[in-house]
Amino acid sequence: MVDESDRRIIYLGITDKGTDVLKRASLEGQRLRKDLFEKLTEQERTQLANLYKKLNSE
């Protein structure tokens, strides 16, 4: 779809199939992260969260 006020701008959309692929990829990513973090102890998860907070604050 072209922007009528500026024809250099072209808007793109995602198809239903693309939306489905994105949803599946997101769910798979969640599953992979869950499997990864379940290997850590509660203390290790807390330490990791604190490290991420420190990295994000600077």
MIDRENLUM-964417 format. One record per residue: y, x, z of N, C-alpha, C, O in turn. Coordinates in pm, 1 decimal. Each point is the difference from the previous one (the first is absolute). Example, Ala and Ser with C-alpha at 12.3 -4.5 7.8 and 13.67 -1.06 7.14 Angstrom:
// residues 2
nyy = -569.0, nxx = 1319.0, nzz = 780.0, cayy = 119.0, caxx = -89.0, cazz = 0.0, cyy = 120.0, cxx = 90.0, czz = 0.0, oyy = -1.9, oxx = 103.6, ozz = 66.5
nyy = 106.9, nxx = -138.6, nzz = -138.5, cayy = 119.0, caxx = 82.0, cazz = 6.0, cyy = 109.0, cxx = -77.0, czz = 73.0, oyy = 110.8, oxx = 50.9, ozz = 16.9
END
This chain:
// residues 58
nyy = -117.2, nxx = 84.8, nzz = 0.0, cayy = 117.2, caxx = -84.8, cazz = 0.0, cyy = 123.3, cxx = 89.2, czz = 0.0, oyy = 9.2, oxx = 92.5, ozz = 80.7
nyy = 83.6, nxx = -118.2, nzz = -167.9, cayy = 121.3, caxx = 79.4, cazz = -14.5, cyy = 112.3, cxx = -65.8, czz = 79.7, oyy = 14.6, oxx = -122.3, ozz = -0.5
nyy = 64.7, nxx = 205.5, nzz = 69.2, cayy = 116.3, caxx = -49.6, cazz = 74.0, cyy = 107.5, cxx = -38.6, czz = -101.1, oyy = 39.1, oxx = 82.5, ozz = -82.6
nyy = 9.0, nxx = -205.4, nzz = 87.8, cayy = 97.6, caxx = -48.4, cazz = -97.7, cyy = 135.4, cxx = 68.1, czz = 15.0, oyy = 73.6, oxx = 11.6, ozz = -97.9
nyy = -38.8, nxx = 34.1, nzz = 219.1, cayy = 129.7, caxx = 64.7, cazz = 19.0, cyy = -4.0, cxx = 148.4, czz = -36.6, oyy = 104.8, oxx = 59.7, ozz = -25.0
nyy = -223.3, nxx = 0.5, nzz = 21.5, cayy = -14.8, caxx = 140.6, cazz = -36.2, cyy = -135.3, cxx = 15.8, czz = -68.0, oyy = -103.1, oxx = 9.8, ozz = 66.6
nyy = 103.9, nxx = -7.5, nzz = -197.0, cayy = -123.6, caxx = -0.7, cazz = -76.2, cyy = -78.9, cxx = 129.7, czz = 12.1, oyy = -112.0, oxx = 9.1, ozz = -50.4
nyy = 169.5, nxx = 92.1, nzz = 117.2, cayy = -75.3, caxx = 123.4, cazz = 26.7, cyy = -101.5, cxx = -21.8, czz = 111.8, oyy = -95.5, oxx = 76.6, ozz = 13.2
nyy = 116.0, nxx = -180.9, nzz = 67.1, cayy = -87.9, caxx = -28.8, cazz = 113.6, cyy = -114.1, cxx = -89.9, czz = -46.8, oyy = 22.2, oxx = -106.2, ozz = -58.1
nyy = -142.6, nxx = 150.6, nzz = 84.3, cayy = -118.1, caxx = -79.1, cazz = -34.2, cyy = -80.6, cxx = -21.4, czz = 126.9, oyy = -39.6, oxx = 96.6, ozz = 65.2
nyy = 15.3, nxx = -220.3, nzz = -29.7, cayy = -77.2, caxx = -33.5, cazz = 118.5, cyy = -147.7, cxx = -10.3, czz = -37.2, oyy = -36.5, oxx = -62.9, ozz = -99.3
nyy = -45.8, nxx = 124.6, nzz = 179.6, cayy = -143.3, caxx = -3.9, cazz = -22.2, cyy = -64.6, cxx = -87.7, czz = 105.7, oyy = 52.5, oxx = -13.7, ozz = 110.5
nyy = -163.5, nxx = -44.1, nzz = -143.1, cayy = -74.5, caxx = -82.5, cazz = 94.6, cyy = -142.6, cxx = 49.4, czz = 10.0, oyy = -47.2, oxx = 75.9, ozz = -84.7
nyy = -19.7, nxx = -119.0, nzz = 187.1, cayy = -139.6, caxx = 37.3, cazz = 17.9, cyy = -86.1, cxx = -121.5, czz = -34.1, oyy = 33.1, oxx = -113.0, ozz = 36.0
nyy = -142.0, nxx = 137.6, nzz = -104.7, cayy = -89.3, caxx = -109.1, cazz = -39.7, cyy = -83.9, cxx = -43.9, czz = 120.5, oyy = -3.3, oxx = 67.8, ozz = 102.7
nyy = -63.2, nxx = -180.1, nzz = -116.7, cayy = -90.1, caxx = -46.3, cazz = 105.8, cyy = -111.1, cxx = 102.2, czz = 23.6, oyy = -39.5, oxx = 24.9, ozz = 113.9
nyy = -9.8, nxx = 33.2, nzz = -221.8, cayy = -104.3, caxx = 101.9, cazz = 13.0, cyy = 54.7, cxx = 122.1, czz = 74.8, oyy = -69.2, oxx = 57.1, ozz = 84.2
nyy = 191.4, nxx = -17.8, nzz = -114.4, cayy = 62.7, caxx = 111.4, cazz = 69.3, cyy = 18.8, cxx = -29.1, czz = 148.2, oyy = -18.8, oxx = 88.2, ozz = 83.7
nyy = 55.6, nxx = -210.6, nzz = -51.4, cayy = 15.3, caxx = -40.7, cazz = 140.1, cyy = -133.6, cxx = 8.9, czz = 72.8, oyy = -6.5, oxx = 45.6, ozz = 114.1
nyy = -99.6, nxx = -89.3, nzz = -180.6, cayy = -133.9, caxx = 8.0, cazz = 59.2, cyy = -41.4, cxx = 144.8, czz = 24.4, oyy = -55.0, oxx = 32.4, ozz = 105.3
nyy = 81.5, nxx = 54.4, nzz = -202.7, cayy = -33.4, caxx = 141.8, cazz = 15.7, cyy = 77.9, cxx = 59.4, czz = 116.4, oyy = -55.6, oxx = 76.0, ozz = 79.4
nyy = 182.2, nxx = -109.3, nzz = -68.5, cayy = 83.7, caxx = 50.2, cazz = 108.9, cyy = -51.7, cxx = -46.4, czz = 136.1, oyy = -3.4, oxx = 77.9, ozz = 95.3
nyy = -36.3, nxx = -203.7, nzz = -86.3, cayy = -55.2, caxx = -52.4, cazz = 125.8, cyy = -128.4, cxx = 71.6, czz = 37.9, oyy = -18.7, oxx = 38.0, ozz = 115.6
nyy = -70.5, nxx = -19.5, nzz = -213.8, cayy = -126.5, caxx = 69.1, cazz = 27.9, cyy = 24.6, cxx = 144.5, czz = 42.8, oyy = -65.4, oxx = 49.8, ozz = 91.6
nyy = 158.5, nxx = 16.7, nzz = -157.1, cayy = 31.8, caxx = 138.7, cazz = 34.7, cyy = 57.6, cxx = 8.4, czz = 141.0, oyy = -31.9, oxx = 92.2, ozz = 75.1
nyy = 115.4, nxx = -187.0, nzz = -39.8, cayy = 57.9, caxx = -1.9, cazz = 133.9, cyy = -107.1, cxx = -20.7, czz = 106.7, oyy = 0.0, oxx = 67.3, ozz = 103.0
nyy = -90.7, nxx = -160.4, nzz = -128.3, cayy = -108.9, caxx = -24.6, cazz = 95.0, cyy = -91.0, cxx = 121.2, czz = 12.3, oyy = -44.4, oxx = 33.3, ozz = 109.9
nyy = 16.5, nxx = 32.6, nzz = -221.0, cayy = -83.6, caxx = 119.2, cazz = 2.2, cyy = 69.7, cxx = 112.2, czz = 77.7, oyy = -64.3, oxx = 72.1, ozz = 76.3
nyy = 194.1, nxx = -57.8, nzz = -95.6, cayy = 76.2, caxx = 99.5, cazz = 74.9, cyy = -3.7, cxx = -27.4, czz = 149.7, oyy = -14.4, oxx = 92.2, ozz = 80.3
nyy = 27.3, nxx = -219.1, nzz = -43.0, cayy = -8.5, caxx = -37.0, cazz = 142.1, cyy = -136.6, cxx = 36.0, czz = 56.6, oyy = -10.1, oxx = 52.7, ozz = 110.7
nyy = -94.2, nxx = -81.3, nzz = -186.8, cayy = -135.6, caxx = 29.9, cazz = 45.5, cyy = -19.8, cxx = 150.9, czz = 16.9, oyy = -58.3, oxx = 44.9, ozz = 98.7
nyy = 106.4, nxx = 31.7, nzz = -194.3, cayy = -14.3, caxx = 145.2, cazz = 7.4, cyy = 74.8, cxx = 57.6, czz = 120.7, oyy = -52.3, oxx = 86.5, ozz = 70.3
nyy = 175.4, nxx = -135.1, nzz = -46.5, cayy = 76.2, caxx = 47.7, cazz = 116.3, cyy = -67.6, cxx = -39.3, czz = 130.3, oyy = -3.0, oxx = 78.8, ozz = 94.5
nyy = -51.0, nxx = -199.1, nzz = -88.6, cayy = -70.4, caxx = -45.4, cazz = 120.8, cyy = -119.4, cxx = 89.9, czz = 27.2, oyy = -20.4, oxx = 44.9, ozz = 112.8
nyy = -58.7, nxx = -18.6, nzz = -216.9, cayy = -117.2, caxx = 87.0, cazz = 15.0, cyy = 41.5, cxx = 140.1, czz = 45.4, oyy = -66.7, oxx = 61.8, ozz = 82.9
nyy = 177.5, nxx = -12.9, nzz = -138.4, cayy = 47.0, caxx = 133.9, cazz = 34.0, cyy = 45.8, cxx = 7.6, czz = 146.2, oyy = -40.5, oxx = 90.5, ozz = 73.0
nyy = 124.3, nxx = -185.0, nzz = -30.5, cayy = 55.6, caxx = 5.1, cazz = 134.6, cyy = -100.3, cxx = -38.1, czz = 107.7, oyy = 18.9, oxx = 35.2, ozz = 116.4
nyy = -125.0, nxx = -106.2, nzz = -152.7, cayy = -103.0, caxx = -33.2, cazz = 98.9, cyy = -75.3, cxx = 124.2, czz = 46.6, oyy = -65.2, oxx = -2.3, ozz = 104.4
nyy = 73.9, nxx = 110.1, nzz = -180.9, cayy = -65.8, caxx = 124.2, cazz = 38.7, cyy = 73.6, cxx = 71.1, czz = 113.1, oyy = -55.7, oxx = 88.4, ozz = 65.1
nyy = 180.7, nxx = -127.1, nzz = -42.2, cayy = 81.2, caxx = 61.4, cazz = 104.5, cyy = -17.4, cxx = -73.4, czz = 132.3, oyy = -24.9, oxx = -120.5, ozz = 3.5
nyy = 38.5, nxx = 195.3, nzz = 104.1, cayy = -0.7, caxx = -64.0, cazz = 132.2, cyy = 135.0, cxx = -68.7, czz = 19.8, oyy = 94.1, oxx = 22.3, ozz = -76.2
nyy = -86.1, nxx = -104.9, nzz = 178.0, cayy = 126.0, caxx = -67.5, cazz = 30.7, cyy = 109.2, cxx = 102.8, czz = 28.5, oyy = 114.0, oxx = -16.3, ozz = -43.4
nyy = -148.6, nxx = 120.1, nzz = 115.0, cayy = 96.9, caxx = 105.5, cazz = 31.4, cyy = 48.1, cxx = 69.6, czz = -128.3, oyy = 119.0, oxx = 27.9, ozz = -14.9
nyy = -210.4, nxx = -0.5, nzz = -75.5, cayy = 37.3, caxx = 64.2, cazz = -126.1, cyy = 89.2, cxx = -91.0, czz = -84.1, oyy = 94.0, oxx = 47.2, ozz = -63.9
nyy = -122.8, nxx = -176.9, nzz = 63.8, cayy = 83.9, caxx = -95.4, cazz = -74.6, cyy = 140.1, cxx = -4.8, czz = 59.0, oyy = 98.6, oxx = -7.9, ozz = -73.4
nyy = -89.8, nxx = 12.7, nzz = 206.0, cayy = 130.7, caxx = -0.1, cazz = 66.0, cyy = 76.9, cxx = 126.7, czz = -34.8, oyy = 119.4, oxx = -5.3, ozz = -29.5
nyy = -187.5, nxx = 118.1, nzz = 33.1, cayy = 64.5, caxx = 126.8, cazz = -35.8, cyy = 48.5, cxx = -2.6, czz = -144.9, oyy = 110.4, oxx = 45.5, ozz = -29.8
nyy = -192.1, nxx = -98.1, nzz = -58.5, cayy = 36.3, caxx = -6.8, cazz = -141.2, cyy = 121.1, cxx = -91.8, czz = -19.6, oyy = 91.5, oxx = 32.6, ozz = -75.6
nyy = -91.5, nxx = -145.9, nzz = 143.2, cayy = 113.3, caxx = -92.2, cazz = -9.7, cyy = 127.8, cxx = 67.5, czz = 48.8, oyy = 106.0, oxx = -16.4, ozz = -60.4
nyy = -115.8, nxx = 91.5, nzz = 168.4, cayy = 116.8, caxx = 71.1, cazz = 52.0, cyy = 48.1, cxx = 106.1, czz = -98.1, oyy = 120.4, oxx = 19.5, ozz = -16.7
nyy = -213.5, nxx = 48.7, nzz = -47.6, cayy = 38.2, caxx = 98.9, cazz = -101.7, cyy = 71.3, cxx = -65.8, czz = -117.7, oyy = 100.7, oxx = 51.7, ozz = -48.4
nyy = -152.1, nxx = -164.9, nzz = 2.4, cayy = 64.3, caxx = -72.2, cazz = -110.3, cyy = 140.1, cxx = -45.4, czz = 39.8, oyy = 93.5, oxx = 9.7, ozz = -79.6
nyy = -78.7, nxx = -58.9, nzz = 201.6, cayy = 132.4, caxx = -42.9, cazz = 47.9, cyy = 95.8, cxx = 117.9, czz = 0.5, oyy = 115.0, oxx = -13.3, ozz = -41.8
nyy = -161.2, nxx = 128.3, nzz = 88.7, cayy = 85.2, caxx = 119.5, cazz = 3.6, cyy = 39.7, cxx = 40.9, czz = -141.4, oyy = 116.9, oxx = 29.6, ozz = -24.7
nyy = -210.1, nxx = -27.4, nzz = -66.7, cayy = 29.2, caxx = 38.6, cazz = -137.6, cyy = 98.9, cxx = -97.3, czz = -65.3, oyy = 86.1, oxx = 41.9, ozz = -77.3
nyy = -98.1, nxx = -169.3, nzz = 107.5, cayy = 87.6, caxx = -101.5, cazz = -59.8, cyy = 139.0, cxx = -1.3, czz = 59.9, oyy = 93.8, oxx = -49.6, ozz = -62.4
nyy = -79.0, nxx = 103.6, nzz = 182.8, cayy = 130.5, caxx = -5.7, cazz = 66.1, cyy = 92.2, cxx = 114.7, czz = -41.4, oyy = 120.1, oxx = -4.5, ozz = 26.8
nyy = -174.1, nxx = 105.5, nzz = -90.8, cayy = 82.8, caxx = 116.4, cazz = -34.8, cyy = 33.0, cxx = 3.5, czz = -146.2, oyy = 68.8, oxx = 91.3, ozz = -45.6
END
